[in-house]
Amino acid sequence: MEAAAEQFTAGVEEAALLLEKTLQTSGGQGGESPYSPAGNAIGEKLHQEPGLDTWRMACAIITNALVFHYSIASDRGSILKPSAREFKRASDGNVNPEKLLNTWNEILNINYWPIFSVARDVLNEFPTTVAAEILTHLDSLATDLVGLGATTTSDLSGQMFGALISDRKFLATFYTLPSSAHLLAEAAVARISAMSDVPSVSDGQEQAKAVARAISSVRVADLACGTRRDVQADPHTPAPLRRTRRDRRRDIHRLP
């Protein structure tokens, strides 16, 4: 995961720097924005001030959508992968933003709105002079991440975002720190009556079954969690509770 996060960071940074160079203007005097209308529009879409951190976020969101695009294409034969020649421009071989956006609209007709809606809106605001170049770069990055297991490892995309958020060096945002998310999730799980009401019995197998039934009755939702960090934390928090009820450590992963 560390290797994927480092590659993700470096790839997104390169694309963000190109955006910064393209979107900067000679303005910025007397309260004017130092960025072009396209830069201001991207900031509005992300509800952030225009700037390098916003370009990083934009490129990270598009990369995440590309990774999920590859995953969906693997499951649905009707959806072409972003690397398919049908998406390439004949003039330079770069990914055609218009054709990709058309496919993302098809995917949105299925669902996946949290992933593709913002990515589509942001990509629509990219300057046409660099949109294809940046998109091709991010597609190459997404392809590498898929090779590292981004579509097969559980929530690898969320883990990569979490790694970037942990020290705030890359994305200077107000996202919940992973350590804070785990603390909140553990506090929430501890208050769930289904867990606290599990009886203590001498039979180890019966105890494990009781814990499994309690956990399987729990439903978790965090409707404001952009990276699923809080939801991702929850599956790990019941583990100490299971162990305190004499559940065997090697059997934890088998329980719902």
URHUWO-V876526 format. One record per residue. RES is the residue in three letters. SS is DSSP state (2 for helix, 1 for strand, 0 for the rest). PHI is phi in whole degrees, 0 to 359 (none if undefined). BURIAL is # if it has 16 or more other ideal C-beta (glycine too) atoms within 10 Angstrom, else .. Layout:
res->[RES,RES]
ss->[SS,SS]
phi->[PHI,PHI]
burial->[BURIAL,BURIAL]
This chain:
res->[MET,GLU,ALA,ALA,ALA,GLU,GLN,PHE,THR,ALA,GLY,VAL,GLU,GLU,ALA,ALA,LEU,LEU,LEU,GLU,LYS,THR,LEU,GLN,THR,SER,GLY,GLY,GLN,GLY,GLY,GLU,SER,PRO,TYR,SER,PRO,ALA,GLY,ASN,ALA,ILE,GLY,GLU,LYS,LEU,HIS,GLN,GLU,PRO,GLY,LEU,ASP,THR,TRP,ARG,MET,ALA,CYS,ALA,ILE,ILE,THR,ASN,ALA,LEU,VAL,PHE,HIS,TYR,SER,ILE,ALA,SER,ASP,ARG,GLY,SER,ILE,LEU,LYS,PRO,SER,ALA,ARG,GLU,PHE,LYS,ARG,ALA,SER,ASP,GLY,ASN,VAL,ASN,PRO,GLU,LYS,LEU,LEU,ASN,THR,TRP,ASN,GLU,ILE,LEU,ASN,ILE,ASN,TYR,TRP,PRO,ILE,PHE,SER,VAL,ALA,ARG,ASP,VAL,LEU,ASN,GLU,PHE,PRO,THR,THR,VAL,ALA,ALA,GLU,ILE,LEU,THR,HIS,LEU,ASP,SER,LEU,ALA,THR,ASP,LEU,VAL,GLY,LEU,GLY,ALA,THR,THR,THR,SER,ASP,LEU,SER,GLY,GLN,MET,PHE,GLY,ALA,LEU,ILE,SER,ASP,ARG,LYS,PHE,LEU,ALA,THR,PHE,TYR,THR,LEU,PRO,SER,SER,ALA,HIS,LEU,LEU,ALA,GLU,ALA,ALA,VAL,ALA,ARG,ILE,SER,ALA,MET,SER,ASP,VAL,PRO,SER,VAL,SER,ASP,GLY,GLN,GLU,GLN,ALA,LYS,ALA,VAL,ALA,ARG,ALA,ILE,SER,SER,VAL,ARG,VAL,ALA,ASP,LEU,ALA,CYS,GLY,THR,ARG,ARG,ASP,VAL,GLN,ALA,ASP,PRO,HIS,THR,PRO,ALA,PRO,LEU,ARG,ARG,THR,ARG,ARG,ASP,ARG,ARG,ARG,ASP,ILE,HIS,ARG,LEU,PRO]
ss->[0,2,2,2,2,2,2,2,2,2,2,2,2,2,2,2,2,2,2,2,2,2,2,1,0,0,0,0,0,0,0,0,0,0,1,0,2,2,2,2,2,2,2,2,2,2,0,0,0,0,0,2,2,2,2,2,2,2,2,2,2,2,2,2,2,2,2,2,2,2,2,2,2,2,2,0,0,0,0,0,0,0,0,0,2,2,2,1,0,0,0,0,0,0,1,0,2,2,2,2,2,2,2,2,2,2,2,2,2,2,0,0,2,2,2,2,2,2,2,2,2,2,2,2,0,0,0,2,2,2,2,2,2,2,2,2,2,2,2,2,2,2,2,2,2,2,2,0,0,0,0,0,0,0,0,2,2,2,2,2,2,2,2,2,2,2,0,0,0,0,0,0,0,0,0,0,0,2,2,2,2,2,2,2,2,2,2,2,2,2,0,0,2,2,2,2,0,0,0,0,0,0,0,2,2,2,2,2,2,2,2,2,2,2,2,2,0,0,0,0,0,0,0,0,0,0,0,0,2,2,2,2,2,2,2,2,2,2,2,2,2,2,2,2,0,0,0,0,2,2,2,2,2,2,0,0]
phi->[none,298,297,295,296,295,293,301,299,296,293,292,300,298,292,295,294,294,297,302,297,283,272,292,235,272,282,97,263,62,86,288,289,282,240,290,305,296,296,296,293,297,300,295,299,263,56,224,290,301,160,300,297,291,295,299,299,300,291,294,295,293,298,299,296,296,299,293,301,298,295,294,297,291,266,237,296,281,258,281,289,302,278,297,296,297,269,275,278,294,290,222,80,284,292,277,302,297,293,295,297,298,291,297,295,296,296,295,292,281,163,60,300,300,269,262,296,293,302,296,296,291,299,299,267,296,301,297,291,232,303,293,296,294,297,295,297,291,294,297,297,299,298,296,294,298,295,274,106,297,259,242,274,303,53,297,299,297,294,294,299,298,296,287,283,307,251,61,286,263,249,280,237,254,290,293,295,306,296,292,298,295,296,296,295,295,296,293,296,296,268,284,297,300,277,290,270,294,288,265,236,283,285,299,294,294,296,298,295,295,295,300,296,295,292,292,273,275,239,240,215,226,287,252,267,291,255,66,299,295,292,297,291,301,300,272,287,291,305,298,294,295,292,293,257,64,287,287,303,290,262,301,291,274,277,299]
burial->[.,.,.,#,#,.,#,#,#,.,#,#,#,.,#,#,.,#,#,#,.,#,#,.,.,.,.,.,.,.,.,.,.,.,#,#,.,#,#,#,#,#,#,.,#,#,.,#,.,#,#,.,#,#,#,#,#,#,#,#,#,#,#,#,#,#,#,#,#,#,#,#,#,.,.,.,.,.,#,#,#,#,#,.,.,.,#,#,.,.,.,.,.,#,#,#,#,.,#,#,#,.,#,#,.,.,#,.,.,.,.,#,.,.,#,#,.,#,#,#,#,#,#,.,#,#,.,.,.,#,#,#,#,#,#,#,#,#,#,.,#,#,#,.,#,#,.,#,.,#,#,.,.,.,#,#,#,#,#,#,#,#,#,#,#,.,.,.,.,#,#,.,#,.,#,#,.,#,.,.,#,#,.,#,#,#,.,#,#,.,.,#,.,.,#,.,.,#,.,.,.,.,.,.,.,.,#,#,.,#,#,#,.,#,#,.,.,.,.,.,.,#,.,.,#,.,#,#,#,#,#,#,#,#,#,.,#,#,#,.,#,#,.,.,#,.,#,.,.,.,.,#,.,.,#,.]
